[in-house]
Amino acid sequence: MRARLLAISAGIGLALAATEAMAHPKLTSSAPPSDGIERAAPTTKEIRLNFSEGVIAKFSGLELRDESGKSIATGTPAVDLKDKKQLVVPLDAPLPAGKYRVIWHAVSEDTHRVKGEYTFTVGN
């Protein structure tokens, strides 16, 4: 009986570990925020994506587009040295007033790939 309980406990433990290992990173917040409005051009020259788990900058990044769909130049993505859950993408210049679309992709430290997009507005 004791061996059977031990086997059941081990099976449950393995199932829980497998569920955790199969989790994918989720975008938890961003700056500028999703569907947010910056009343003036941001003083920072970056887009910050916060994930539920650490990401690998080399395999993660984003494309920034204006209202017309034109691509806006960005710098090389990097992970915040103090928090590997934050992907930081520098902008080459402050953004003029308008609506922008961020199309992002990320690979977590356990190699799961995710992607998504959101919009934000500067001015107005």
Steps between C-alpha positions, in 0.01 A plus 500: 500500500780737593678436169179569313451836675860591428452416130180708483672794671793478259261492203317810621831679557619420148170616351523833685863549395413426136215752511731769637773425246252530214389849601560776246611853583218754502524872440399647837548871428669744265626856486348685322198302619273297276217718364646782706530867408818695561383864515842621387784327323665260742818634651643151508625358178403138551221247502494268799321166494451316830448124490393238753839328471851576380558549126802466270569834330690342209182322387247768605405838364235714343399695196355848551267642234325834465133554399579454132681172565846648445770330707673718762870438568588341834825397662621160612276331762658429838387348826500731801805399707296524822200307369525235226123517460531847342588538134621852418502625141655844444349745253722698265300821566200622704169414339288774342126518572302212352385145550756219507487122478751275677538151353712303746650153529684341789679180590504408867801359684344154465476563120125545461409747223212746528388798298239771509425862430347808654446866418564827680453867414735797545329838540136596434 
